[in-house]
Amino acid sequence: MFACNAGCMNSLPGAAEAGKHLQNTTLRDFGQPSEEHISSGVTYRLQLSPHDAPVPPLLRSALELIGLKAYGPAEKIAWWVDFTFRGEQCQIAHQKFGVRIYLTTDSPEESAQDLLTQISKKLRSAVKTVEKVILEAAPGLLGRGDATVINQHLSLERAYQYFRERALAPIMIPDEHSEHRSPEGELISSSFASGRRRMQINAFHDMVAAITAYLSLLEHDLVLALAFTGFNPDIDDLTDVIGSRWGDKYDRVVGKGEEAAQYRARLTAAVERWRNPYSHGGFEKGHGATIYLHTPGVGAVPVGLTGTRNSPLFSLFPASEDDVADVFTLFDELDAWLNSKMTEAFMWIRSGLAVRFDKEFRSEVEEAQREGWFPDYVDRAADRQELLDNMDF
């Protein structure tokens, strides 16, 4: 599902200069494969670890910058590049189980393994130059929407559901009774700890965690949905949208219509009442019940005065079972409304597929939505992604 194919690195600003730099420095010993030379000898292989090759296409791009040609895909191979290293025939390939470097030589095995190690080190060093070119071009790429956002909906939803289930059905805690008696058996003291009280407190803590997890999920889904709701690189800056507050994301993607405004107001109220005090050092908005004023003639009174009755810090039990249920009822209503308003966007989001913001993808989405075959488009994209993941080309 990624828009950039082999060779596109050369179109970036500064790519030509970077290629010349690599030819004269790090990759000076790398050359074009000889079409006339018939490989002989033994072929040795070096498997690169994910740590050494976390982003395999960068290795390919380094070789492309010095004029070498990448091939592929093929069965179980995403790409490969043939080259020579100090006159020896070599190949690097991104295969299903990782990146491998091959060397065919008549040299002894010890010398061959040493050459493979040197090739690996030089290629990994060349990646730094490739990264520099990409990072310098990044603002322009993002500005045009030439970016893919990894879909984390399922993992974020699991976190939300985990805390939600605990808040709605807290683990049973029995009451605890304890007595302290003298050696003669006389009762000195006794204590009682209510299991139900502890369960209510635990449920409240899990509700706060669930609200935080839900907002994280909502913000992520809104960013993904932007690609399906009129993203315009001439107006929208993807980096700014991702970094904006949840309310700003909501307004940009959902809009400011009457129904949208009502849901935002209800969500804001829930967030300010239950989550915000615990995500800002325990201080409520306006300091409600967290700061007391030393008032002449009255004494120490909370800043929120009688309004503190609505504060989670006001009562022994911060949230009742009804409070907890009401929060999740709101979330369910909002989810249902968003899904009905942006059906195609959430169909794609729930598929787990990454979301592209480039012009080609947006055009395909618009056509699929307009012609009424969006579900088929999602299915085909999922099938293609499965083939890519398995390298079944």
KOLLOMAR-46140 format. One record per residue (C-alpha): residue in three letters; z, y, x. Coordinates in pm, whole numbers, plus 50000, padded with zeros to 5 digits. Each point is the difference from the previous one (the first is absolute). Layout:
residues N
   r    pz    py    px
 ala     Z     Y     X
...
end
This chain:
residues 393
   r    pz    py    px
 met 50000 50000 50000
 phe 49983 50232 50300
 ala 49714 50249 50012
 cys 49938 50020 50375
 asn 49771 49737 50150
 ala 49920 49904 50359
 gly 49838 50287 50189
 cys 50143 50286 49793
 met 50231 50095 50286
 asn 49704 50155 50182
 ser 49956 50256 49722
 leu 50338 50161 50062
 pro 50029 50329 50190
 gly 50074 49938 50367
 ala 49885 49637 49990
 ala 49715 50050 50250
 glu 50231 50171 50250
 ala 50260 49725 49955
 gly 49735 49737 50068
 lys 49893 50165 50324
 his 50363 50028 50104
 leu 50057 49629 49940
 gln 49682 49906 50186
 asn 50121 50189 50305
 thr 50362 49883 49987
 thr 50166 49720 49807
 leu 49685 49808 49899
 arg 49791 50061 50311
 asp 49987 49624 50071
 phe 49863 49920 49653
 gly 49625 49968 49951
 gln 49723 49886 49771
 pro 49954 49622 49960
 ser 49695 49862 50177
 glu 49743 49851 49764
 glu 49834 49815 50289
 his 50320 49854 50138
 ile 50086 49653 49875
 ser 50373 49954 49994
 ser 50125 49713 50208
 gly 50334 49874 50109
 val 50317 49965 49799
 thr 50098 50225 49708
 tyr 50361 50120 50010
 arg 50181 50170 49713
 leu 50283 50252 49969
 gln 50171 50048 49664
 leu 50136 50353 49944
 ser 50329 50027 49817
 pro 50040 50232 49698
 his 50213 50219 50227
 asp 49713 50037 50248
 ala 49736 50047 49730
 pro 50172 50145 49690
 val 49677 50173 49888
 pro 49711 49777 50118
 pro 49712 50239 49907
 leu 50126 50247 50263
 leu 49911 49748 50272
 arg 49651 49965 49855
 ser 49961 50378 49977
 ala 50091 50047 50365
 leu 49710 49776 50099
 glu 49766 50167 49752
 leu 50077 50338 50157
 ile 49850 49880 50331
 gly 49684 49876 49831
 leu 50077 49636 49928
 lys 49893 49851 49669
 ala 50233 49836 49750
 tyr 49877 49714 49783
 gly 50129 49840 49684
 pro 50135 49902 49769
 ala 49945 49626 50017
 glu 50188 49695 49879
 lys 50369 50052 50085
 ile 49909 50289 50233
 ala 50033 50366 49902
 trp 49810 50126 50309
 trp 49922 49923 50362
 val 49870 50185 50306
 asp 49820 49841 50297
 phe 50042 50170 50337
 thr 50029 49941 50372
 phe 50304 50066 50214
 arg 49925 50027 50371
 gly 49684 49798 49938
 glu 50170 49720 49805
 gln 49891 49918 49642
 cys 50268 50086 49743
 gln 50058 50043 49631
 ile 50278 50144 49784
 ala 50023 49882 49640
 his 50225 50077 49705
 gln 50034 49659 49838
 lys 50207 49873 49711
 phe 50307 49926 50209
 gly 49985 50302 50227
 val 49810 50170 50282
 arg 49869 49783 50280
 ile 49831 50086 50330
 tyr 49759 49744 50147
 leu 49880 49976 50359
 thr 49733 49759 50126
 thr 50011 49957 50377
 asp 49962 49762 50294
 ser 50315 50147 50154
 pro 50319 49791 50026
 glu 50227 50001 49700
 glu 50265 50215 50169
 ser 49742 50269 50078
 ala 49859 49980 49648
 gln 50342 50046 49840
 asp 50063 50297 50228
 leu 49670 50158 49890
 leu 50087 49944 49633
 thr 50333 50176 50053
 gln 49826 50294 50167
 ile 49747 50025 49716
 ser 50282 50002 49747
 lys 50194 50272 50182
 lys 49696 50224 50038
 leu 49896 49964 49637
 arg 50352 50073 49879
 ser 50013 50303 50225
 ala 49663 50122 49866
 val 50142 49992 49647
 lys 50205 50311 50084
 thr 49676 50197 50043
 val 49869 49868 49668
 glu 50324 50098 49827
 lys 49977 50353 50138
 val 49651 50045 49852
 ile 50114 49868 49662
 leu 50317 50211 49988
 glu 49806 50315 50078
 ala 49757 49917 49719
 ala 50273 49894 49755
 pro 50042 50336 49818
 gly 49628 50013 49926
 leu 49988 49637 49888
 leu 50296 50047 49768
 gly 49855 50324 49870
 arg 49683 49818 49892
 gly 50198 49717 49849
 asp 49879 49756 50264
 ala 50324 49808 49983
 thr 50146 49686 49847
 val 50354 49989 49864
 ile 50165 49658 50026
 asn 50121 49882 49661
 gln 50376 49935 50014
 his 50051 49987 49624
 leu 50114 49639 49983
 ser 50261 50027 50278
 leu 50139 50329 49865
 glu 50012 49857 49650
 arg 50197 49698 50125
 ala 50263 50234 50148
 tyr 50026 50189 49670
 gln 50025 49683 49793
 tyr 50267 49861 50232
 phe 50239 50292 49945
 arg 49907 50030 49632
 glu 50092 49639 49928
 arg 50333 50040 50180
 ala 50076 50321 49808
 leu 49924 49845 49662
 ala 50175 49669 50075
 pro 50268 50055 50267
 ile 50146 49697 50170
 met 50308 49873 49819
 ile 50327 50102 50169
 pro 50327 49847 49872
 asp 50318 50202 49954
 glu 50243 49982 50290
 his 50377 49979 49952
 ser 50240 50009 50292
 glu 50383 50000 50026
 his 50238 50063 50289
 arg 50344 49840 49977
 ser 50311 50000 50214
 pro 50117 49683 50179
 glu 50231 49951 49704
 gly 49705 50006 49762
 glu 50068 50345 49856
 leu 49684 50189 49898
 ile 49952 50301 50230
 ser 49657 50120 49893
 ser 49687 49888 49824
 ser 49641 50120 49982
 phe 49700 49946 49779
 ala 49634 50057 50086
 ser 49760 49999 49707
 gly 49691 49794 50069
 arg 49814 50179 49722
 arg 50077 50338 50156
 arg 49863 49887 50335
 met 49691 49860 49825
 gln 49938 50336 49832
 ile 50028 50184 50332
 asn 49766 49751 50166
 ala 49752 50040 49715
 phe 50008 50375 50046
 his 49933 49973 50373
 asp 49710 49764 49934
 met 49865 50237 49735
 val 49996 50286 50252
 ala 49822 49776 50249
 ala 49754 49895 49728
 ile 49923 50364 49916
 thr 49929 50071 50367
 ala 49778 49691 50022
 tyr 49819 50095 49680
 leu 49922 50350 50123
 ser 49865 49854 50323
 leu 49780 49764 49797
 leu 49888 50281 49770
 glu 49908 50232 50287
 his 49802 49722 50169
 asp 49814 49911 49681
 leu 49916 50365 49933
 val 49839 50032 50343
 leu 49797 49684 49942
 ala 49902 50115 49650
 leu 49865 50328 50139
 ala 49686 49821 50121
 phe 49924 49904 49638
 thr 50085 50333 49838
 gly 49762 50254 50146
 phe 50097 50022 50365
 asn 49795 50283 50151
 pro 50013 50047 50378
 asp 49884 50360 49952
 ile 50320 50071 49808
 asp 50245 49722 50083
 asp 50153 49937 50340
 leu 50108 49637 50008
 thr 50263 50065 50268
 asp 50153 50282 49795
 val 50006 49787 49685
 ile 50176 49714 50177
 gly 50259 50239 50146
 ser 50066 50190 49677
 arg 50301 49955 49769
 trp 49979 49742 49726
 gly 49972 50268 49733
 asp 49702 50161 50170
 lys 49829 49661 50033
 tyr 50068 49939 49632
 asp 49850 50333 49893
 arg 49690 49953 50216
 val 49922 49648 49880
 val 50137 49990 49646
 gly 49951 50364 49907
 lys 50215 50249 49814
 gly 49921 49912 49640
 glu 50272 49997 49736
 glu 50069 49627 50018
 ala 49987 49999 50381
 ala 50243 50294 50010
 gln 50243 49822 49767
 tyr 50012 49689 50215
 arg 50040 50206 50315
 ala 50290 50194 49845
 arg 50176 49679 49897
 leu 49947 49844 50341
 thr 50121 50314 50176
 ala 50317 50001 49789
 ala 50075 49638 50086
 val 49934 50056 50370
 glu 50214 50314 50017
 arg 50288 49838 49815
 trp 50014 49658 50162
 arg 49813 49994 50331
 asn 50003 50346 50154
 pro 50375 50029 50063
 tyr 49990 49676 50197
 ser 49685 50083 50198
 his 50129 50344 50104
 gly 50333 49919 50157
 gly 50181 49957 49668
 phe 49933 50359 49890
 glu 49863 50061 49654
 lys 49746 50267 49915
 gly 50205 50315 49946
 his 50300 49814 50149
 gly 50123 49908 49645
 ala 50302 49780 50063
 thr 49981 49983 50380
 ile 50146 50343 50080
 tyr 50307 50162 49843
 leu 50049 50376 49985
 his 50342 50148 50069
 thr 50013 50225 49695
 pro 50289 50254 49960
 gly 50206 49925 49694
 val 49824 49672 49936
 gly 50027 49797 50318
 ala 49744 49770 50154
 val 49719 49933 49754
 pro 49663 49831 50052
 val 49699 50225 50044
 gly 49840 49826 49702
 leu 50301 50083 49781
 thr 49978 49805 49669
 gly 49645 49897 50093
 thr 50154 49745 50234
 arg 50034 49768 49701
 asn 49640 49901 50076
 ser 50069 49931 50366
 pro 50019 49642 50128
 leu 50305 50117 50197
 phe 50183 50106 49684
 ser 50104 49663 49865
 leu 50157 49688 50141
 phe 49681 49808 49925
 pro 49703 50210 50121
 ala 49753 49832 49763
 ser 50050 49791 49689
 glu 49789 49699 49911
 asp 49810 50224 49757
 asp 49934 50254 50278
 val 49856 49729 50222
 ala 49786 49861 49718
 asp 49873 50348 49909
 val 49876 50063 50355
 phe 49793 49683 50005
 thr 49873 50058 49646
 leu 49864 50334 50123
 phe 49834 49834 50299
 asp 49841 49736 49776
 glu 49869 50266 49761
 leu 49859 50206 50288
 asp 49836 49692 50156
 ala 49837 49905 49671
 trp 49873 50354 49948
 leu 49860 50030 50353
 asn 49827 49663 49966
 ser 49839 50107 49672
 lys 49896 50337 50145
 met 49860 49861 50327
 thr 49906 49643 49909
 glu 49739 49947 50271
 ala 50214 50152 50274
 phe 50293 49772 49924
 met 49772 49699 49959
 trp 49892 50056 50360
 ile 50353 50081 50120
 arg 50145 49680 49853
 ser 49727 49798 50174
 gly 50161 50087 50334
 leu 49670 50122 50145
 ala 50003 50293 50240
 val 49862 50327 49863
 arg 49718 50188 50170
 phe 49947 50372 49953
 asp 49650 50029 50149
 lys 49701 50124 49799
 glu 49836 49657 49975
 phe 50308 49838 49846
 arg 50059 50287 49758
 ser 49638 49980 49884
 glu 50026 49624 49943
 val 50321 50048 49801
 glu 49847 50273 49785
 glu 49696 49784 49925
 ala 50212 49696 49914
 gln 50218 50210 49770
 arg 49702 50167 49837
 glu 49805 49678 49945
 gly 50304 49805 49877
 trp 50004 49724 50262
 phe 50304 50113 50199
 pro 50192 49669 49957
 asp 49702 49817 50154
 tyr 49994 50253 50282
 val 50366 49926 50077
 asp 49939 49624 49992
 arg 49704 50027 50237
 ala 50198 50222 50235
 ala 50287 49749 50002
 asp 49758 49714 50072
 arg 49842 50195 50284
 gln 50339 50087 50147
 glu 50099 49634 49993
 leu 49683 49913 50191
 leu 50074 50274 50254
 asp 50358 49883 50044
 asn 49884 49645 50062
 met 49695 50116 50201
 asp 49774 49795 49772
 phe 49688 50203 50069
end
